[in-house]
Amino acid sequence: MTIISNDPIQPDEAPATVAKWLGYTGLIPFFTASIGILIFRSDIELQSFIGLALLVYGAVILSFLGGIRWGTALNLHDKQAQKWQLCLSVLPSLLGWTCVLLQNLPIGLMVLALGFLGQLYFDLRSAAAEQLPRWFAKLRTHLTAGAIISLVFGAGVQML
């Protein structure tokens, strides 16, 4: 029996729609902080605070992405692959934490950007292996691009 719905969103698209909305909204702190670093260049103290806010937010989001990898690993049937993925899943948190501890904002932001790039690589591989939904790869690519642009822009302004 097929149920026809007037709802334009099909049941399998609902999580993708919510994830897209939340994901793109999550770019707002990246963009506002990176622009804030530029706007407040004349106030070194405020600029440093905004730069630290960008760095910490980026570290938190990168850690969140590691949590997605952890959740994906729990569903793997291959125990060796599962162990490997669980180990990889903690790296984003450790990298983010290390970037915060570096006490060099431009370098921390750049290393964090590389962490996002590395996480994207693993997310795309997981989506290709059908461990994650297809729509996730496109979303992660867009969100990662936004995060990396913001982090690199913030680092560049800090170095001027």
C-alpha positions, 0 to 999 in steps of 0.5 A: 500500500502506497501512501501519497503525501501532499508534503513536498519533502519525502520521508528520506529527505527530511533528515537531509533538509534539517541537516542542511538547515542546521549545517548552513546556519552553523557557518554563521559564526565562521563568517561573522568571526572572520569578518569581525577580525577584519572589521576590528583590525585597529583594536588588537585586543578585540581582534584577538578575542574574535580570532580566539572565538573563531579558533575555538568554534572551529575546534568544537565543530571539527570535534563534532565531525569526529563524533559523526565518524565515531557514530558511523564506525559503530555501524560497521560490521567489519571489526578491524575497520571498526577499530580503525575508524574509532581510532580515526574518530578521535583525531579531530578532537585532539587536533582542535584541542592542540590548535587552541593550545598553540597560542599562535592564532594564525598557525592554529587557524591554518592547522585547523583548516587542514584538519577540516580538509582531512575530515572532508576526505574521510567523509567523502570516502565514507559516503562513497562506501555508502556508510553515510547518505549520498546527500551528506557528501555534497553538504560536507563539501559546501560546509567544509569550504565555508569553514576553510575559507573563514579560517584561512581568511581569519588567519590571513587578516591576523598576519597582516 
